[in-house]
Amino acid sequence: MNARGVPDSGCTPTSHINLDGVEVRRDGRIEPFLHAHPILSSAAAHWSGVVLEDYAAPACVIARHEHIENFVHVVLEGCVRYEVSTGGKMASFRASRGTTFVLPRGTIDEIRWSGPTRRLAAAIHPRLLVNALEETAGESAIELTEHWNVSDPNIVSVLLAMRTDLAAGSPVGRLYGEALANALAVYLLKRYAAKPQTPKVYRGGLPRYRLNRVLDYITENLSGDLALSQLAAVVGMSPHYFAELFRQSTGSAPHQYVLLRRIEHAKERLRDPTRSVTEAGFDAGFQNPSHFARVFRKLVGISPSAFRSEEPAVPSATRRARLIAGGP
């Protein structure tokens, strides 16, 4: 803790934890949780420590399996009965929109679904839970408690936001998805951990030197795929406290700030007649031209091409001078 009461964990950048999909151990083999191909998956987005999959599944039996990661599951559509066999016991439930499972890694079960459903399933690596808060940073693992057939609107809303980001092409890259994953981890620590955690509340924002350090880092790496854990490590904090104090300091969540900075950077590049529209988007960190055009139109009100035609071209020498001066 520093003089301003800001947590100082001495965090260093953590290695990226990549999950290839929602997988289980079945008959000694690692297999997909469901053999149906997901409608949408975050595997290609490379969110660290979590993977989300969106399924439309018929009536089926999900054969006996062991969860190798912590598991969260939400029913989006379908009102059907299902039977769960776990821990030597059998239970029967009725699922409807919002029915939620929270299962710790190591849970062994078999499920029989009597009808079709649409579901979201997420696998959560133990390190995501451990690294979420300063209070848990020294733990070797966090144990979640097993919950079947609960209703939890908070989990539903976070998973839906993650799916929406994927469906939109993740315009800010990994940053927003990982911020949502961290929010989910913090909520699980508070609500479903065997030893519930209550995060401390810190106010006043980041100290100026830390804020400047992370803002400089964002500027220098704007064209890269920034991650929440990277930004938090720059100032030696857990992702949860960094995101909260950054918002207090800037008025924006980290992903919102980065997106707005990329739009401003793209505007500068569009004023340069030597850069194409596609190059302007790439230079600003947008890896997909169609995503760049869609986000630019949404935030600026016109397309990148229209912006270029309306804005006077700025000669390279003048543009460099403006950049040095810190102007638009």
Secondary structure, DSSP 8 states (H G I E B T S, - for coil): --TTS---------------SSEEEETTEEEESSSS--SEESGGGT-TTEEEEEEEE-SEEEEEEEESSEEEEEEEE--EEEEEEETTEEEEEEE-TTEEEEE-TT-EEEEEESS-EEEEEEEE-HHHHHHS-GGGTT-S---B--EEEEE-HHHHHHHHHHHHHHHTT-TTTHHHHHHHHHHHHHHHHHHTBSS--------S---HHHHHHHHHHHHHTTTS---HHHHHHHTT--HHHHHHHHHHHHSS-HHHHHHHHHHHHHHHHHT-TTS-HHHHHHHTT---HHHHHHHHHHHHSS-HHHHHHHS----HHHHHHHHHHT--
